[in-house]
Amino acid sequence: MTESTEPTALPEPTEQPLDLLHSETEEDLRAAVRALLAGRAGHQAVLGRIETDDPYVPGLWKSLAADMGAAGLLVPEKLGGQGASHREAAVVLEELGRTVAPLPYLTSAVVATETLLALAQESQEAAGLLADLASGRTVAVLAVPLSTAPGAIPGPTGSGSDSRSDSDSDSDSDSVPGVADAVAADLFLVPRTDGLYAVPADAATVVPQSPLDLTRPLATVTTRAGSGTRLADPDASGAAVRRGLLAGAGLLASEQLGLAEWCLEETVRYTRERHQFNRPVGSFQALKHRMAQLWLDLVGARAAARAAADALATGRADAPLLVAVAQAYCSKVAVRAAEECVQLHGGIGMTWEHPAHLALKRAKSDQIALGSAGRHQDTIAALVGLEPPR
């Protein structure tokens, strides 16, 4: 019997291929957000705001979240949102990353919104809160440290905990340090041992901390145990928080991508204009090689960030893996791009008047936000069955 020479048919793919290209609608959204930020939150405006106690540009959140509808991109239309997806939210975050805009978009419109979306079918309270978030009227923040990685949810620090301040030592309270954008929140989603609670900001104590990145303020949030409205039981709340953190980590890569893109573009522009020995410094071979390598890194970061956003948007089973890949790669590219931006600008890049330091501080802060690169590398190893050496 002779063997058949017909090629063996490959199994049918169970999911659609990843789409890494932006549609015309997504590019229109990008143009609209970029125009808004250029007029209201350019780098000079941000530099002026960080000298004050309130880094948020007045009225900018209303323009972006409410008037443009960006706060409701992830919320279905039946719940009062735009019915878009993570792809559109990723476009917004790319543009926010370019300007290092001080807005609670990642924390409220992504992390808190995704957390509530996981509960909306079973909880009328969660569905009602989603409508408020989608309209831009309410800013909600998940009360966990900014460094919390998906799947690594810390328990509340209740009575008897060493993390409580002295002023709370005589009361039962939950205290969480390092909560991003807490000072802008109208509502906190507080994970506790008996479930997830929605606590109004006026029922919590918010103590600002000194962050590295002044455009994303941190604070310690303290709430009295049992205060607020219980939204879900422990199992459901744990799954909801994991979903929120996963979406946040995946779309944080888009913010890092936008930041890195601006750093490269600004560096190329400057080295074309800056002359030494009657030549643009950008024509020197050593600098060209550094910028070319950075461009190659950016191409990889763009693919990783858009793959994570598309996987989240389509609900792919491998979304956790693609999110971990995006974070492990994009966080390093953003830091390297910001460092090169500072160095290749020479003396002016070291001044407070130039916005390069804004990008560097945001990149370093993002490097540990929602899980460090090392933590995400461990996640990749676990998901693909590669045990790390011991």
ABEGO torsion letter per residue (X at the ends): XBBBABBBBBBBBABBBBBABBBAAAAAAAAAAAAAAAAAABAAAAAAAAABABABBBGAAAAAAAAAGAAAAABBAAAGBAGBBAAAAAAAAAAAAAAGBBBAAAAAAAAAAAAAAAAAAABAAAAAAAAAAAAGABBBBBBBBAABBBGBBBBBBBBGBAABBAAAAABBBBBBBGBBGAAABABBBBBBAAEBBBBBAAABBBBBBBBABAABBBBBBBBBBGBEBBABBAAAAAAAAAAAAAAAAAAAAAAAAAAAAAAAAAAAAAAAABBBGGBBAAABAAAAAAAAAAAAAAAAAAAAAAAAAAAAAAGBAAAAAAAAAAAAAAAAAAAAAAAAAAAAAEAAAABAABAAAAAAAAAAAAAABGEBAAAAAAAAAAAAGBBBBX
